[in-house]
Amino acid sequence: MGGKCLDKRIHKDLMHIFRLMYDRTGPRHWWPAQTSFEVIVGAVLTQFVSWRNVTTAIENMRTEGILNVDGICGVSEERLEELIRCTRFYKQKAKKLKVFCTHLKTQYSGSLDLFFGRDLYEIRRELLSLYGIGEETADSILLYAGEKPIFVVDSYTRRIFCRLGIFSEDISYGEMQKFFMDNLEHDSDLFNEFHAQIDGVGNRFCSAKTPLCEECPLAPRCLFRKG
């Protein structure tokens, strides 16, 4: 993935889209967490469920005293499942957390500094080799917990940028990510805020069935609204 703005027109358009969102809502302060490890736990738990449920699960783990590598490694999988039951697919997610924490403890002595202190794509390959860690989760961990310059894309990204007339419906995760990586400066703060703004607009305005087009900050740029 390139780091240069290969097309000034696309770069300008992307930054215009970013500014339309940012000027409406201001900084999103995403990812909400007290520690980098909590970010990782949230990235695993948030798949297919609302953030409210993730917050409940994290607070359950905090109250139990296991919101750390040793805690998750030491707790039984059954008890962990009970604590995160509200996040859906909790059995698989409990296993994912167990596998990740065991890997971190055995290979890096439980140190996130050691884990993240390596090449971005080396870490990414390693994450993707672990049970249940897909591209979006891996990239969320890298960007939000590791502060690595990699752009996270998701279903909101696809929906919004299809409606803006930039993406086709069948675009892949890798193609979406490459588009941003090729046409924006590789800055983790920018990538963080851009993705957070996309998800904010997707959640609040650009729903799949009943989008609030008249209220959306991207209305001046949106082909879907004009259509």
PLY file of the C-alpha trace (Angstrom):
ply
format ascii 1.0
element vertex 227
property float x
property float y
property float z
element edge 226
property int vertex1
property int vertex2
end_header
0.00 0.00 0.00
1.45 3.32 -1.03
1.96 6.33 1.19
1.96 9.05 -1.47
-1.01 11.03 -2.75
-0.88 9.64 -6.26
-3.92 11.58 -7.40
-4.27 15.15 -6.10
-7.87 15.35 -7.26
-8.87 12.28 -5.22
-6.90 13.51 -2.22
-8.65 16.87 -2.38
-12.06 15.21 -2.67
-11.37 12.90 0.28
-10.27 15.78 2.46
-13.39 17.73 1.44
-15.55 14.77 2.52
-13.61 14.56 5.78
-14.05 18.28 6.44
-17.80 18.17 5.79
-18.15 15.52 8.50
-15.65 16.98 10.95
-17.04 20.52 10.76
-20.50 19.21 11.67
-19.61 16.95 14.58
-16.13 17.93 15.73
-13.61 15.34 16.96
-15.14 11.99 17.86
-12.51 10.95 20.42
-12.64 7.38 19.18
-11.81 4.70 20.40
-13.35 5.19 23.89
-11.22 3.17 26.30
-9.00 3.58 29.33
-6.11 1.48 27.99
-4.78 0.03 24.74
-5.65 -3.43 25.99
-9.25 -2.35 26.51
-9.30 -1.14 22.90
-8.29 -4.63 21.77
-10.99 -6.26 23.86
-13.54 -3.82 22.43
-12.39 -4.51 18.87
-13.06 -8.21 19.37
-16.39 -7.74 21.12
-17.89 -5.08 18.86
-18.45 -7.32 15.84
-22.19 -7.68 15.04
-23.36 -5.83 18.15
-24.01 -2.28 19.36
-21.34 -0.41 21.29
-23.69 -0.18 24.27
-23.53 -3.95 24.68
-19.75 -3.89 24.36
-19.55 -1.30 27.13
-21.67 -3.52 29.36
-19.42 -6.52 28.72
-16.25 -4.53 29.37
-17.65 -3.21 32.64
-18.55 -6.78 33.63
-14.96 -7.81 33.01
-13.61 -4.78 34.86
-15.81 -5.53 37.89
-14.64 -9.15 37.81
-11.04 -7.93 37.80
-10.06 -9.70 34.59
-9.72 -6.79 32.14
-6.07 -7.60 31.58
-3.96 -10.29 29.92
-3.44 -12.40 33.05
-7.09 -12.09 34.00
-8.39 -13.36 30.68
-5.78 -16.12 30.55
-6.70 -17.22 34.05
-10.48 -17.10 33.96
-12.40 -20.12 32.72
-13.83 -19.86 29.23
-17.29 -20.56 30.64
-17.08 -17.65 33.09
-15.76 -15.35 30.39
-18.70 -16.33 28.20
-21.10 -15.36 30.99
-19.49 -11.95 31.38
-19.68 -11.11 27.67
-22.97 -12.86 26.87
-24.59 -9.54 25.91
-22.28 -9.16 22.88
-23.76 -11.98 20.72
-21.63 -14.85 19.45
-20.14 -14.73 22.93
-18.73 -18.26 22.79
-16.61 -17.47 19.74
-15.62 -14.09 21.16
-14.55 -15.62 24.47
-12.34 -18.03 22.55
-10.89 -15.18 20.47
-9.97 -13.24 23.61
-8.44 -16.33 25.19
-6.37 -17.12 22.09
-5.11 -13.57 21.69
-4.18 -13.15 25.36
-2.48 -16.54 25.50
-0.48 -15.63 22.40
0.48 -12.25 23.84
1.55 -13.81 27.13
3.55 -16.70 25.69
5.20 -14.84 22.81
5.59 -11.32 24.24
5.44 -11.78 28.01
2.07 -10.03 27.94
3.65 -6.78 26.73
1.76 -4.72 24.15
4.85 -2.53 23.76
6.80 -5.55 22.52
3.90 -6.71 20.39
3.40 -3.34 18.67
7.10 -2.48 18.48
7.49 -4.11 15.09
6.68 -3.56 11.43
3.02 -2.77 10.80
2.47 -5.51 8.22
4.35 -8.11 10.22
1.97 -7.49 13.12
-1.01 -7.54 10.76
-0.06 -10.94 9.34
0.38 -12.28 12.85
-3.02 -10.99 13.98
-4.73 -12.50 10.96
-3.18 -15.87 11.79
-4.93 -15.94 15.16
-8.32 -17.60 15.66
-11.23 -15.38 14.70
-9.26 -12.21 13.91
-10.39 -10.83 10.55
-9.18 -7.81 8.62
-11.41 -5.20 10.23
-10.64 -6.39 13.76
-6.91 -6.63 13.04
-6.80 -3.16 11.52
-8.83 -1.68 14.38
-6.33 -3.15 16.82
-3.42 -1.78 14.81
-4.85 1.72 14.38
-6.63 2.35 17.65
-4.55 0.32 20.10
-1.18 0.31 18.36
-1.48 3.80 16.79
-0.22 2.37 13.52
-1.06 4.21 10.27
-3.49 1.80 8.64
-6.97 2.75 7.43
-9.90 0.76 8.84
-12.88 0.19 6.56
-16.22 -1.42 7.28
-19.84 -1.66 6.14
-20.42 2.05 6.85
-17.47 2.90 4.59
-18.89 0.79 1.79
-22.41 2.21 2.11
-21.40 5.86 2.34
-18.81 5.80 -0.42
-21.11 3.84 -2.73
-23.76 6.50 -2.19
-21.17 9.20 -2.84
-20.50 7.54 -6.19
-16.91 6.58 -5.36
-17.19 2.82 -4.73
-19.11 0.07 -6.45
-21.24 -2.30 -4.37
-18.96 -5.28 -4.98
-15.72 -3.59 -3.89
-13.61 -5.72 -1.54
-12.24 -4.80 1.86
-8.71 -4.66 0.46
-9.74 -2.45 -2.46
-11.51 0.00 -0.16
-8.56 0.16 2.19
-6.08 0.63 -0.66
-8.10 3.55 -2.00
-7.67 5.47 1.25
-4.10 4.35 1.84
-3.07 5.41 -1.66
-4.70 8.83 -1.51
-4.17 10.08 2.04
-1.07 10.89 4.05
-0.13 7.94 6.26
-0.95 9.61 9.53
-2.51 7.54 12.32
-4.34 10.55 13.78
-5.92 11.36 10.41
-6.84 7.72 9.78
-8.31 7.49 13.28
-10.49 10.55 12.94
-11.52 9.86 9.33
-12.76 6.36 10.12
-14.48 7.60 13.29
-16.27 10.31 11.30
-17.41 7.77 8.68
-18.85 5.52 11.36
-20.51 8.46 13.09
-22.24 9.56 9.89
-23.15 5.98 9.01
-24.68 5.36 12.41
-26.49 8.67 12.78
-27.51 9.65 9.24
-26.68 7.12 6.51
-28.68 4.08 7.56
-29.33 1.27 5.10
-33.12 1.65 4.93
-34.08 5.10 6.20
-31.19 7.51 5.66
-31.64 11.06 6.98
-30.36 12.65 3.79
-31.59 16.17 4.51
-29.71 16.25 7.81
-26.55 14.49 6.66
-23.35 16.58 6.53
-22.43 14.82 3.27
-25.64 15.89 1.52
-23.86 18.53 -0.65
-21.56 15.82 -2.02
-23.93 12.84 -2.14
-25.23 11.34 -5.39
-27.70 9.10 -3.53
-29.53 12.15 -2.15
-29.59 13.86 -5.51
-30.89 10.70 -7.15
0 1
1 2
2 3
3 4
4 5
5 6
6 7
7 8
8 9
9 10
10 11
11 12
12 13
13 14
14 15
15 16
16 17
17 18
18 19
19 20
20 21
21 22
22 23
23 24
24 25
25 26
26 27
27 28
28 29
29 30
30 31
31 32
32 33
33 34
34 35
35 36
36 37
37 38
38 39
39 40
40 41
41 42
42 43
43 44
44 45
45 46
46 47
47 48
48 49
49 50
50 51
51 52
52 53
53 54
54 55
55 56
56 57
57 58
58 59
59 60
60 61
61 62
62 63
63 64
64 65
65 66
66 67
67 68
68 69
69 70
70 71
71 72
72 73
73 74
74 75
75 76
76 77
77 78
78 79
79 80
80 81
81 82
82 83
83 84
84 85
85 86
86 87
87 88
88 89
89 90
90 91
91 92
92 93
93 94
94 95
95 96
96 97
97 98
98 99
99 100
100 101
101 102
102 103
103 104
104 105
105 106
106 107
107 108
108 109
109 110
110 111
111 112
112 113
113 114
114 115
115 116
116 117
117 118
118 119
119 120
120 121
121 122
122 123
123 124
124 125
125 126
126 127
127 128
128 129
129 130
130 131
131 132
132 133
133 134
134 135
135 136
136 137
137 138
138 139
139 140
140 141
141 142
142 143
143 144
144 145
145 146
146 147
147 148
148 149
149 150
150 151
151 152
152 153
153 154
154 155
155 156
156 157
157 158
158 159
159 160
160 161
161 162
162 163
163 164
164 165
165 166
166 167
167 168
168 169
169 170
170 171
171 172
172 173
173 174
174 175
175 176
176 177
177 178
178 179
179 180
180 181
181 182
182 183
183 184
184 185
185 186
186 187
187 188
188 189
189 190
190 191
191 192
192 193
193 194
194 195
195 196
196 197
197 198
198 199
199 200
200 201
201 202
202 203
203 204
204 205
205 206
206 207
207 208
208 209
209 210
210 211
211 212
212 213
213 214
214 215
215 216
216 217
217 218
218 219
219 220
220 221
221 222
222 223
223 224
224 225
225 226
